[in-house]
Amino acid sequence: QMKKQCDQKLLIRMKTECVPCSLNLDTQCPAGYTKITNSTGIPDCRYYLDIKTHTLSFPGCRHHCVKEFEQPECCQGHWGPDCMGE
């Protein structure tokens, strides 16, 4: 009995919203995602504040998150919904 199903592991990456670095300690990744940065995250973004008639931009921080996702796929030489094709 040959294995006909060869699931692909996909890594989905996302970044949280840019916020002031001091506030980023408590930022959580969305449900199902794992945070791969720690403490205040990565200072690689800018956030904006509207002050009356002006918009000011400040350097901020965000976290990087990953989620592992298994995509069902047939092994080579098999196909179809049940991976039976030879």
Secondary structure, DSSP 4 states (H G I P E B T S, - for coil): ----B-PEEEEEEEEPPPB-GGGGGG--PPTT-EE-S-TT-EEEEEEEEEETTEEEEEEEEE-EEEEEEEEP-BPTT--TTTT---
